[in-house]
Amino acid sequence: MKKVRLHGNSMIAFNITYDANVLLPSGIALGRGVSTGFGWQAPARVGVRQDKPREERRREEASAAENG
């Protein structure tokens, strides 16, 4: 978390990682602060096939991590 000032008001900004069951375009912005530069979304995992179920992707990632 990070304290920021926006139009003279103290606010808290933070970075999060989340999974969603939708494909959002890279660079889309969501929320109240979009016009002031907040709320930008970016893919956390580049190159992951998004059409696979989440559990299958996690198994593949775990297997890849074990194999180096």
C-alpha positions as CSV (number, residue, x, y, z in Angstrom):
1,M,0.0,0.0,0.0
2,K,1.1,3.5,-0.7
3,K,-0.4,6.8,0.5
4,V,-1.0,9.3,-2.3
5,R,-2.6,12.7,-2.6
6,L,-5.3,13.3,-5.2
7,H,-6.8,16.8,-5.5
8,G,-5.7,17.6,-2.0
9,N,-7.3,14.4,-0.5
10,S,-5.2,11.6,1.1
11,M,-5.9,8.2,-0.5
12,I,-4.4,4.8,-0.4
13,A,-3.1,3.1,-3.6
14,F,-2.1,-0.5,-3.9
15,N,-1.1,-3.2,-6.4
16,I,-3.0,-6.5,-6.4
17,T,-2.8,-9.7,-8.4
18,Y,-6.1,-11.5,-9.2
19,D,-7.7,-14.2,-11.3
20,A,-10.8,-13.4,-13.3
21,N,-13.0,-15.7,-15.4
22,V,-13.0,-13.1,-18.2
23,L,-10.4,-12.0,-20.7
24,L,-9.8,-8.3,-20.2
25,P,-7.9,-6.3,-22.9
26,S,-4.3,-5.3,-21.9
27,G,-4.3,-1.7,-20.6
28,I,-8.0,-1.5,-19.7
29,A,-8.7,0.7,-16.6
30,L,-11.4,0.1,-14.1
31,G,-12.7,2.0,-11.1
32,R,-13.2,5.6,-9.9
33,G,-9.7,6.9,-10.4
34,V,-9.3,6.0,-14.1
35,S,-9.2,9.6,-15.3
36,T,-6.4,10.4,-12.9
37,G,-4.2,7.4,-13.8
38,F,-5.4,4.8,-11.3
39,G,-7.1,1.4,-12.0
40,W,-4.9,0.2,-14.9
41,Q,-5.0,-3.6,-15.5
42,A,-2.1,-5.6,-17.0
43,P,-1.7,-9.3,-17.5
44,A,0.4,-10.9,-14.8
45,R,1.3,-14.0,-16.7
46,V,2.3,-13.5,-20.3
47,G,2.1,-16.6,-22.6
48,V,-0.4,-18.6,-20.5
49,R,-3.2,-20.0,-22.6
50,Q,-6.3,-18.4,-21.2
51,D,-8.7,-21.0,-22.6
52,K,-7.6,-23.7,-20.1
53,P,-9.3,-24.2,-16.8
54,R,-7.5,-22.5,-13.9
55,E,-6.6,-25.8,-12.1
56,E,-5.1,-27.2,-15.3
57,R,-2.9,-24.1,-15.7
58,R,-1.8,-24.3,-12.1
59,R,-0.8,-28.0,-12.5
60,E,1.2,-27.1,-15.6
61,E,2.9,-24.2,-13.8
62,A,3.8,-26.4,-10.8
63,S,5.2,-29.1,-13.1
64,A,7.3,-26.5,-15.0
65,A,8.6,-25.1,-11.8
66,E,9.6,-28.6,-10.6
67,N,11.4,-29.4,-13.9
68,G,13.3,-26.1,-13.8
